[in-house]
Amino acid sequence: MKEKQPQQNKKVTLKDTLKSLETEEWFDLVFYRKIGYAWALLFRKLHITPNAVTIASIFIGAAAGVLFYYDNIFLSLLGMFLLVWANSYDSADGQLARMTGQYSRLGRILDGACGDIWFIIIYISLLLRLVITDDFLFWHAFVLAAVAGYCHILQAQIADCYRTLHLFFVNGRAKSELEEVSILKEEYKKLSWKSNWFKKLIMAFYINHTKSQQQFSPQMRQMRHKINQLYPNRDVPSALAQQYRAMSRPLVKYTNILTFNTRVAALFISLLLDQVWIYFVFEITIMNAILIYMIVKYEKVCKIFNNILDEQQ
């Protein structure tokens, strides 16, 4: 996917910078998207690229994670502020990309890695805090953090996959960020370790990420295969797209719950209570229960849509 040329002088509204109102969480709309839009306007004026904003957000979020190690309420509050700031940049990079037309696969990969890096550092900090300041045995804290971290990754990957699938039916194939593993593998083979080692390395991680997103959703994989067979290189007919959106729209809220705001609210509460183990337990129990429910519901939707697609053959 080639990076598109910037459109620096084009007037863009806040709504224009959103992927879709159907997939936006209410808190993002009233808070992060408005702040992100203001940042994006400033960055466009300063000719700062979306990828540069993403990289800045990685450093700010990483600094927040380090501060969560300390059993000090003032440092914890500063870390919370930095994490909110980092996420406003994470919102701004996508809004800036849509505002200027500067979007690419590399930008999407960086954007996805951004939150992963924040939370890797956050998990390490909370793990060490449990061991050093809360007198947890290391292996107890390590197992708790490792299980919660794995669940976190799984939740975020699957939620992003379902939301991206919904956007496929909203915005069409041309603007879709859905990726096919087979196509990615072909592109990976064409890259040389000698001349394109960085891009090849990134592609290797991205292929693994894309495969992981789909492993728990066989009906979804089957649905995507049928769509590519029936409608190669073109959009699904509008009437069919509307049918899927009608079934998927009530479930989008669960994909939002499993991303940033809900888990960060739990994180902040656990920090304010000075009981950081609560956050890990929340990830393993509440968030996993929502994940399982979401997968079951989406698999039912995809199964129904598969039957609809069978009738089109």
C-alpha positions in Angstrom: 0.0 0.0 0.0 1.7 3.2 -1.1 1.6 6.3 1.0 -0.8 8.9 -0.4 0.2 12.4 -1.0 -0.6 15.1 1.6 -3.6 17.4 1.1 -2.3 20.3 3.3 -4.7 23.0 2.2 -7.9 21.0 2.2 -10.5 22.0 4.8 -11.4 19.0 6.9 -14.1 18.8 9.6 -13.9 16.6 12.7 -16.3 14.1 11.2 -14.0 13.8 8.1 -11.2 12.6 10.3 -13.2 9.7 11.8 -13.1 6.2 10.4 -16.9 5.8 10.9 -19.4 7.0 13.5 -20.7 3.5 13.8 -17.4 2.3 15.3 -16.6 5.2 17.6 -16.9 4.9 21.3 -18.9 7.7 23.0 -16.0 8.7 25.2 -13.6 9.0 22.3 -16.1 11.2 20.4 -16.6 13.6 23.3 -12.9 13.6 24.4 -10.1 12.0 22.5 -11.3 12.7 19.0 -11.9 16.4 19.8 -8.4 16.7 21.3 -6.9 14.6 18.5 -8.5 16.9 15.9 -7.0 20.0 17.5 -3.6 18.3 17.6 -4.0 17.1 14.0 -4.7 20.7 12.8 -1.6 21.9 14.6 0.6 19.1 13.2 -0.7 19.7 9.7 0.2 23.4 10.0 3.7 22.4 11.2 4.1 19.8 8.4 4.6 16.9 11.0 3.8 13.5 9.6 1.4 11.0 11.2 4.2 8.5 11.7 6.2 11.1 13.6 3.2 11.7 15.9 2.9 7.9 16.5 6.5 7.7 17.5 6.1 10.6 19.9 3.1 8.9 21.4 5.2 5.8 22.0 7.8 7.7 24.0 5.1 9.6 26.1 3.2 6.4 26.8 6.4 4.5 27.7 7.3 7.3 30.2 3.8 6.9 31.7 4.4 3.2 32.1 7.7 3.7 33.9 6.1 6.1 36.4 3.5 3.4 37.4 6.3 1.4 39.0 6.7 3.9 41.8 4.4 3.6 44.9 3.8 7.3 44.9 0.4 8.9 44.2 1.9 12.0 42.6 4.0 10.0 40.2 1.0 7.8 39.5 -1.1 10.9 38.7 1.6 12.2 36.4 1.7 8.8 34.7 -2.0 8.9 34.2 -1.7 12.4 32.6 1.0 11.2 30.3 -0.9 8.1 29.2 -4.0 10.3 28.4 -1.6 12.6 26.5 -0.1 9.7 24.6 -3.5 8.4 23.6 -4.6 11.8 22.4 -1.5 11.6 20.1 -2.5 8.1 19.1 -5.9 9.5 18.1 -4.3 12.4 16.3 -2.0 10.4 14.1 -5.0 8.6 12.4 -7.0 11.8 12.2 -4.0 13.6 10.7 -3.5 10.7 8.2 -7.1 11.0 7.0 -6.9 14.8 7.0 -3.8 14.9 4.8 -4.1 11.6 2.9 -0.8 10.4 4.4 -1.7 6.9 5.3 0.1 3.6 4.7 0.4 0.1 5.9 3.6 1.1 7.8 1.5 3.7 9.6 -1.1 1.2 10.5 1.5 -1.2 11.8 3.2 1.5 13.9 -0.2 2.6 15.2 -1.0 -0.9 16.3 2.5 -1.4 17.9 2.1 1.9 19.8 -0.4 0.6 22.4 1.5 -2.7 22.6 4.7 -0.9 23.6 2.9 1.2 26.2 1.3 -1.8 27.9 4.4 -4.0 27.8 6.2 -1.3 29.9 3.1 -0.8 32.1 2.9 -4.6 32.7 6.6 -4.8 33.6 6.3 -1.8 35.9 3.3 -3.2 37.7 4.9 -6.6 38.0 8.0 -5.1 39.7 5.8 -2.9 41.9 4.0 -6.0 43.1 7.2 -7.8 43.9 9.2 -4.9 45.5 6.5 -2.8 47.2 3.6 -5.1 47.7 5.6 -8.2 48.8 4.3 -10.5 46.2 6.4 -13.6 45.5 8.1 -13.0 42.1 6.7 -16.1 40.4 3.2 -15.3 41.7 3.4 -11.8 40.3 5.0 -13.0 37.1 2.4 -15.6 36.3 -0.4 -13.1 37.1 1.1 -10.4 34.8 2.0 -12.9 32.0 -1.5 -14.4 31.9 -3.1 -10.9 32.0 -0.7 -9.7 29.3 -1.5 -12.6 27.0 -5.2 -12.1 27.5 -4.8 -8.3 26.8 -3.1 -9.0 23.5 -5.7 -11.5 22.4 -8.6 -9.2 23.4 -7.1 -6.2 21.5 -6.3 -8.2 18.4 -9.7 -9.9 18.0 -11.6 -6.7 18.8 -9.6 -4.8 16.2 -10.3 -7.5 13.7 -14.1 -7.4 14.2 -14.1 -3.6 14.1 -12.0 -3.6 10.9 -14.4 -6.1 9.4 -17.4 -3.8 10.2 -15.5 -0.9 8.6 -15.1 -3.0 5.4 -18.8 -3.0 5.0 -19.1 0.7 5.9 -16.3 2.2 3.8 -15.8 -0.4 1.0 -12.9 -2.4 -0.2 -10.8 0.5 -1.4 -10.6 2.1 2.0 -10.6 -1.1 3.9 -7.7 -2.1 6.3 -8.6 -5.8 6.1 -5.5 -7.8 5.1 -5.3 -11.2 3.6 -2.6 -13.4 5.0 -1.9 -15.0 1.6 -1.3 -11.6 0.0 0.9 -10.5 2.8 3.0 -13.7 2.5 3.5 -13.0 -1.2 4.7 -9.5 -0.5 7.0 -10.8 2.2 8.6 -13.3 -0.2 9.4 -10.5 -2.6 11.3 -8.5 0.0 15.1 -9.0 0.4 16.7 -9.3 3.8 19.7 -7.5 2.3 18.1 -4.4 0.9 14.7 -4.4 2.8 15.5 -6.1 6.1 13.5 -3.6 8.2 10.4 -3.8 6.1 10.7 -7.6 5.9 11.0 -7.8 9.7 8.0 -5.6 10.2 6.0 -7.7 7.6 6.9 -10.9 9.5 5.4 -9.5 12.7 2.4 -8.2 10.8 1.7 -11.5 9.2 1.8 -13.2 12.6 -0.5 -10.5 14.0 -3.0 -10.9 11.2 -3.1 -14.7 11.6 -3.6 -14.4 15.4 -6.5 -12.1 14.9 -8.4 -14.7 12.9 -7.6 -17.9 14.8 -10.7 -17.9 17.0 -13.2 -17.0 14.3 -13.6 -19.8 11.8 -17.0 -18.5 10.6 -15.5 -15.1 10.0 -12.6 -16.6 8.0 -15.1 -18.6 5.9 -17.1 -15.4 5.3 -14.1 -13.4 4.1 -13.2 -16.3 1.8 -16.7 -16.3 0.3 -16.7 -12.6 -0.2 -13.4 -12.7 -2.0 -14.7 -15.4 -4.3 -18.0 -13.7 -5.0 -16.8 -10.1 -5.2 -13.1 -10.1 -6.1 -11.7 -6.6 -6.4 -15.1 -4.9 -5.9 -17.4 -4.0 -3.0 -20.1 -6.2 -1.6 -23.5 -5.0 -3.0 -25.0 -2.3 -0.9 -28.0 -4.3 0.2 -25.8 -7.1 1.5 -23.5 -4.7 3.2 -26.5 -3.1 5.0 -27.6 -6.5 6.2 -24.2 -7.3 7.8 -24.0 -3.8 9.3 -27.4 -4.2 10.9 -26.4 -7.4 12.6 -22.9 -6.2 13.5 -23.7 -2.7 14.8 -25.1 -3.8 18.2 -21.9 -5.7 18.8 -19.4 -3.0 18.0 -19.7 -1.7 21.6 -17.9 -4.8 22.8 -15.0 -4.3 20.4 -14.6 -0.8 22.0 -14.8 -2.1 25.5 -11.9 -4.4 24.7 -9.6 -1.7 23.5 -8.3 1.3 25.5 -10.7 3.2 27.6 -12.2 0.4 29.8 -8.9 -1.2 30.7 -7.3 2.2 31.4 -10.2 3.1 33.7 -9.5 -0.2 35.6 -5.8 0.6 35.6 -6.3 4.1 37.0 -8.7 2.8 39.7 -6.2 0.1 40.8 -3.4 2.8 40.9 -5.5 5.2 43.0 -6.4 2.4 45.4 -2.7 1.3 45.5 -3.8 -2.2 44.7 -2.3 -2.8 41.2 -3.1 -6.6 41.3 -6.8 -5.6 40.8 -5.9 -4.5 37.2 -4.4 -7.9 36.3 -7.4 -9.8 37.8 -9.8 -7.5 35.9 -8.1 -8.3 32.6 -8.2 -12.1 33.3 -11.8 -12.2 34.5 -14.1 -9.4 33.3 -12.4 -8.6 30.0 -12.1 -12.3 29.1 -15.7 -12.8 29.8 -16.6 -10.0 27.4 -14.2 -11.4 24.8 -15.8 -14.8 24.9 -19.3 -13.3 24.7 -18.2 -11.1 21.8 -16.7 -14.0 19.8 -19.8 -16.2 20.3 -22.1 -13.4 19.1 -19.9 -12.5 16.1 -19.6 -16.1 15.1 -23.4 -16.3 15.0 -23.6 -13.2 12.9 -20.9 -14.5 10.5 -22.7 -17.8 10.2 -26.0 -16.1 9.3 -24.2 -14.0 6.7 -22.4 -17.1 5.3 -25.9 -18.6 4.6 -26.9 -15.3 2.9 -23.8 -15.4 0.8 -24.5 -19.1 -0.2 -27.8 -17.9 -1.6 -25.9 -15.5 -3.9 -24.0 -18.3 -5.6 
